[in-house]
Amino acid sequence: MDGNHMQIGEVAARTELSLRTIRHYEETSLVIPSARSQGGFRLYTESDVQRLMVIRRMKPLGFTLEQMRDLLDATDRLDHAETAGDAEHEALLERVRTYEQDASRKIEELRVQLSRAEDFAATLRTRLDTAHSQQDASV
């Protein structure tokens, strides 16, 4: 194995994904190891790690595996833009732009949820503080 390839354990550590999750993404063709060792071990490149990081970042925003696959396809094709005409290049950019807009919208929804959760926790803290103060006053 050369210095450009990593085994699945190193990839898991770098991406903070489980081996099972990485294998699942391989089974669903989201990320295919770039090579195999003579012993049959999966070997990954930095490019494979970057794909996994895109997937890892999309997952908590609720994107489906199909959406992940579509975005990765668009970015792969943009990376090889010399094979695309102007119209195709613009269509690919529009696909990526749509995902960026969806991600921004989902992030804003999560901010609202987080704010509500923080308000809820603060309400509970206030209630606990009030109950504690009342108990201290009656003792």
Helices and strands as residue ranges (DSSP letters): E 6-7, H 8-15, H 19-27, E 35-36, E 42-44, H 46-58, G 59-61, H 65-79, G 81-83, H 86-138
